Amino acid sequence: MIVAFLLVSVAVSSCLNSDNNLEYTTDATISSFSLDTIYGVDYKFEIDQLNNLIYNPDSLPVSADTIIDSIMVDQLGAVWGVTSADTTFSTETYHNLLPAMNATGDNGVKLTVYGGDALNTRTYTLQIRVHRQDPDSLTWVHMDTVGAIFSTAVNQGEQKAVALNGEVWLYTSPTEMYRTSGAPGAYGWTRNDVSGLPAAADISSLIVFGDRLYMLAEGDVYVSDATGTAWQRSEGLSGNVQALVASMPANNVSGLEATLSAIRLNGNGTQEFCTTTDGETWTAGDDVPDGFPQDHFYYTNYTTGGGAAQVMITGMPLSHTEKTIPWFSNDGKSWAALETEREGMWCPALSNPCLIHYDEQFYAFGGEMDTIYTSESGIGWQGVERKFLLPPDFAGKQAYTVAIDATPEGAATAADKRNFIWVIFGGNGTPNEVWRGRLNKLGFERE
């Protein structure tokens, strides 16, 4: 009926004005399109004229299906009429656009545009992308349901995992390590023998610096090859080293070279910070202040608003019975405590506290593994109550190691994105389990 009316209207108009030789445009394109706001936000729609496709590059919120089932079109740029399913499609009525939600291929809502001559037509497909997951929720996968566990043996010693070269490497003893790809869909552990480490090697001291691994053994520093399987003692770094604290990447804004920070005893028998940029020799830093952690460090790198590099750490033992106090540094040679005396604002005392900087926030968890605490600056902390949560399965499991596998630089597709939080339980007499978490929006094609 609508199409017939358009044709008749144009025909009558043409006859009545035949003496004037009016010419009607044959343009049958949609030049602009937008919907009414979704939760107060305007979402841009792009028009692919080559493929006659209208779509939104940034997905609507996960609950938008309750809105687009009856929504007004805010903008519809067309010279003449537009119909959908033989019904006028306009900016003056509400439309049910659910058939367009997450449609693929040729599916979606069909919009037919008519030229002014009522003869030329063009059909577009409207596809509306809606998130299938809440972008701000943390989703965990029990990887033991995806593939075999790296080992069913219960290890009585320490275990430590790191992310390196697109893989997760897990050391279970001075003679054994396991590795798996960190890529989505490529999970699977392989075992490797390790050589060159003494029996007294402290697995918990394992740290990445550059493309090598470093580990302590009775005051000496051992360095791995590129595969992580062959180790040797570092002559230049060994002697009275008590802890490997943090590794910092190079930063052009602050002029910082890639740096490894450690604690050693100086000639006076006093603890001091020391750093190396070449992996060969130490440079002395400040004396270690009272209350600074001594082992089981977790560190996280970030940049300030001006782009300068900083690193923040937590570790054991805790210096306070009520608080977990992070420390930060600009260069690894001097450190300052991020402590607050405001009641209820500090992070509670957590055994083996893990610290990460993730999606522009600081997060800490540990102890009974039942709560994640968050902070914008590392000083004031509060427990997370919704969305960014630990699985109930974590509660009470206190032997674990955590590694963050960041997305490779330049990755764009969802298949290439990482940003995974790997939590591997085991060691100290605890059965092995592997979990992988990610904030949903960090895995989307576009955020």
DANOR-V764413 format. One line per field, one symbol per residue. ss: DSSP state (@ for helix, = for strand, . for the rest). burial: 1 if it has 24 or more other ideal C-beta (glycine too) atoms within 12 Angstrom, else 0. A space follows every 10 residues. Layout:
ss: ???
burial: ???
//
This chain:
ss: .@@@@@@@@@ @@@@@@.@@@ .........= =====..=.. =....===.. ..===....= ....@@@@.. ========.. .===..==.. ...==..@@@ =.......== ====...... ========.= .......=== ==@@@..... .........= ====..==== ===..===== =........= ===.=..... .========. .======..= ====.....= ===....... ========.. =....=..== =====..... ======.... ..=====... ....====== ===.....== ======.... ..==.====. .....===.. ......==.. ...=====.. =====..... ..===..... .==....... .@@@.....= =====..... ...@@@...= =======..= =========@ @@@....
burial: 0010011001 0000000000 0001000111 0011110100 0010111000 0111110111 1101101100 1010010101 1111000110 0000111001 1110000111 1111110100 1111111111 1000101111 1010000011 1000101111 1111001111 1111011111 1111001011 0101011100 1111111111 0111111011 1111000110 1111001101 1111111110 1000010111 1111000000 1111111010 0111100100 0111111111 1100000011 1111110110 0011111111 1111111110 0000011111 1111111110 1111111010 1111100110 1101000111 0001001111 1111111000 0001001111 1111111101 0111111111 1111000
//
